[in-house]
């Protein structure tokens, strides 16, 4: 198992950034590996999954490369008043990863927690067939939420409008994007707990995802529950990951 911290200059962000990468080389001799992108929640960084889950053991068990970038307070979008995190995540990092690691870009999966879950699902929805599957844990469509004054500052920076509901029926609206993605080869998954902060938008989003692709967690999305949700997702994807 190799844990690699890649410090790089991002042309998309116009600044330096860091990505943690787990490569299961020792016990899994294969030429190319699937990639699972793991996105952190709001305000956490590239160390979040590594510090709070057993992702190294999980990557070895399921035979994939895990890539963990930072998203800061961006919600994974090209910020209206900030940096282009969506461009970094979608346009820049996959090609960079393929240049240095034995990845199969035809087999990509994307997973995120809370705000990172919104970013994961939106990124997959905007790139039909680029990802085999996407999982959002503990988050629905941001456009169905109400935010307090403090959080509205971040919403304004990311989306250009602190009244996020005004962005319904735009490409920031996951429910609309899911309806448009009907027939896509990408599979979309949702996992949540009954006490998640984004429960309102989660329940709205769940109406647009197949029941079999939804997992209800016993508690709110603690890291332990998030790891459980990731395991469920990977088992669903097992055939794809193994071949």
Order of alpha helices (4+ residues) and beta strands (2+ residues): beta-beta-beta-alpha-alpha-beta-alpha-beta-alpha-beta-alpha-alpha-beta-alpha-beta-alpha-alpha
